[in-house]
Amino acid sequence: MTHENTETHSYHTFSLPHISCVILNYNDAATVEKLVRKIYHYTVFRYIVLVDNCSSDNSLTDLKKLAEELNQKSEKIIVLSAKKNGGYGAGNNVGIRYSYDILHMDYVLIANPDVDFSEQLIIKLCRMFKHHSELGTASACMNDPVFGKQRNGWPLFGFWHELARCGPLCRRIFKPFLEYPERYFRGKKAVYVDAVHGSLLMVDAKKMMECGGYDEGLFLYQEEAVLGSRMKNAGYQTALLLTDSYNHLHSTSISRTYHNTWERQKLRNKSCMYYYKKYLKINPMQKISATVFFEIIHLEIWFCRKILGMCL
């Protein structure tokens, strides 16, 4: 994509649209509070919508107390409670629908509790939407304490490539074949990609609703691929801003809930199979191949942890 200068000079040169920030919480109110206190003064946000995903602790009470404290200055914090914990997509859909239907927001920033980002980044993402009407989703590069700086945008392939991407070792071994080549990014400020990481992304609220939002048949994992597919099928683009980045603390909330590597991988396998069946329309032989490969992944994880002492 061609991309103009993204530098922000002043609010007077750019009329900001109506933007809300949706933050999904599950048993992690302390992390949510830390993020909210930082971004509360970001004037780019009209509202900050906190969705408690049916937490089993006192999160909902804590979030309401936080909102009561901060809303003494302005009615900016809204706390919603999901009827059940339907996973990442279902929980975020609660906040996105509320932002669009009730608050009449133009754009929604979907943010994990364990991210850190600047207000300037959000303004630059807004500029991308303003100048590229085909955009449905946009994000920036991601800084990860484990894996370092990542470009955070990847292509979507057919079944065999996506199956390789599912395995912890396979996606490392075949990484050059599962990502865009280096030349695709060279010398550019922003590019079109098929999918971006779900920890921080901005969506056009109307287009998101037209696409059906997140697929609530998934509990966790593969939401990025599904969203990318839905946007592409609806004729909308996903863009990655290369000049800016945000920090992500590598799935702090997920790791707290699913302590065991294999527990997380089993959940990933289930989501992958759902994606293969519904979106890639796999045949019976491909389904058998995926099932066998998932068992191989189990052996990979066992071998790496018990024999090599690696943590995947």
Sequence and secondary structure as in RCSB ss.txt:
>XXXX:A:sequence
MTHENTETHSYHTFSLPHISCVILNYNDAATVEKLVRKIYHYTVFRYIVLVDNCSSDNSLTDLKKLAEELNQKSE
KIIVLSAKKNGGYGAGNNVGIRYSYDILHMDYVLIANPDVDFSEQLIIKLCRMFKHHSELGTASACMNDPVFGKQ
RNGWPLFGFWHELARCGPLCRRIFKPFLEYPERYFRGKKAVYVDAVHGSLLMVDAKKMMECGGYDEGLFLYQEEA
VLGSRMKNAGYQTALLLTDSYNHLHSTSISRTYHNTWERQKLRNKSCMYYYKKYLKINPMQKISATVFFEIIHLE
IWFCRKILGMCL
>XXXX:A:secstr
          GGGS    EEEEEEESS HHHHHHHHHHHTT TT SEEEEEE   SSSHHHHHHHHHHHHTTT S
 EEEEE SS   HHHHHHHHHHIIIIIS  SEEEEE TTEE  HHHHHHHHHHHHH TTEEEEEEEEEETTTEEE
  EE    HHHHHHHHSTTHHHHTHHHHS  GGGTTT SEEEESEE TTEEEEEHHHHHHTTSS TT SSS HHH
HHHHHHHHTT EEEEEEEEEEEE SSHHHHHH  SHHHHHHHHHHHHHHHHHHTS   HHHHHHHHHHHHHHHHH
HHIIIIIS    
